Amino acid sequence: PALSNATLTRLDPRIAMPRYDRQALTPGIVHIGVGGFHRAHQAMYLDELMNCGQALDWGIVGVGVMTGDRRMQEALAAQDHLYTLVVKHPSGEREPRVIGAMLDYLFAPDDPEAVIERMADPAIRIVSLTVTEGGYNFHPVSGKFDLDNPDVRHDLGYPDTPRTAFGLVVEALVRRRERGLAPFTIMSCDNIQGNGEVARRMFSAFARARDTELGAWLEVEVPFPNAMVDRITPVTQPADIEELMHEFGVEDAWPVVCEPFSQWVLEDRFVSGRPPLEQAGVQVVEDVEPYELMKLRLLNASHQALCYFGTLAGYRYAHEVCRDPLFVDFLLGYMRREGSPTLSPVPGVDLEQYRLTLIERFANPEIKDTLARLCAESSDRIPKWLVPVIREQLASGGEIHRSAGVVASWARYAEGVDEQGEPIAVVDRLKNELMALAAANRAQPTTFIDNRELFGDLAEHERFREAYLAALKSLHERGARATLEALTGEQV
Ligand code: NAD
């Protein structure tokens, strides 16, 4: 049947269902940016609590700000804001579950006033965000809030009919303040280092541009807890919708699929209360940073360590790479001997277990994560995730040859042809510059790492330069596999 309140009781018994009375839920959270990730992560944690009779006053009201969100509004409205979350196990097993935590969805372009008033309602105590990196409106180079964005300028001129998350949220805070109500907490769940801090800087920059005093008030009175979030949630494919229909008989216009693993580490800074998230497995901590560095330098940096070598060797998916023992050795070697030594203690985490779980997650064939996705925008990734590891290891005298090899694999990749002679489509905001630099790899092998915008003075460190040059030479002369063999044998 088509998913709705009325058909819930008739669903296949293999599908887990809300065990609470949805009629009794009341809203407590407004979430902006209801994409796949929010529905697989935050909404799932709340559903979990609600299943235990908790957080019944923390129902979610979704908000779409972008014109493209109309599809989500229509899909959810037609099924009483229910949807199916399908966990894809590596064995091929599917674990479907209907999530009932979302009560309503407002499409801001149709009625910004309704969104503002909903957020101004004292029942709403948290406004959360998954609006992608672009949603924070910072300039890619300066990192400053971009006041030239035409929508931002519109919102500063017409505060009652805003188009951006900034305009909507800040106007709601203004009205709460005028009415003598406490503010809400702004909780970013985007994959951005120091996401709460970034959100604080961006929202207060917008508020300051509206009114200096308002900006100062917001910075002091509204908390922005940092969070580390993790669960691979690929874009829902038409085949996922069909499979759910065929296997389980559920007609769902927009289900979500994800991996079994899920993690959420969150700072406990809330102004108007929060759900008891720790009871659903959220790690509530003083300081998210050690967890964040663990994720960036092990998970994200490993993605970089596998994607260029993997592409050059002819693979196209992460799981293919992570089922190849040579690559697994290399990744574990990188994580154990280069990434991990740069981490500060991570309370409550067994790092070896974390590393092994990463390999298992990457090897899940059901997720179909493409190397092309992992290779995209390398110039934003390598400098943030891998270069700090190299710098810290250089300073402490630790090993760096695997990381240097990864940088070399990126330089070789940016030449734009794999080892089978097939073209590589480089996707990067600096594509032209990178490819021009890589074209000089053979004649002038340090050209790529001499680029100070990406590497600073790294090429001046002899130990790094030597390791990089050796790996690049090996990639040219012997190819990706032989280079990995040498790097894992530590003979480069
Ligand atoms: P998605 O494309 O399904 O959803 C993105 C949502 O962000 C949409 O609702 C879109 O309208 C909204 N959005 C985009 N730009 C916006 C803007 N300028 N203002 C307001 N809203 C805007 O993507 P997703 O998979 O849900 O991922 C969203 C974010 O979640 C990622 O960017 C990342 O920060 C985080 N995340 C995703 C994953 C994952 O595996 N998908 C894992 C961890 C974290």
Boltz pocket constraint, residues with backbone or C-beta under 6 A from the ligand:
constraints:
  - pocket:
      binder: B
      contacts: [[A, 32], [A, 33], [A, 34], [A, 35], [A, 36], [A, 37], [A, 38], [A, 63], [A, 64], [A, 65], [A, 66], [A, 68], [A, 69], [A, 130], [A, 131], [A, 132], [A, 133], [A, 134], [A, 135], [A, 136], [A, 165], [A, 189], [A, 190], [A, 191], [A, 192], [A, 229], [A, 230], [A, 231], [A, 232], [A, 233], [A, 234]]
      max_distance: 6.0
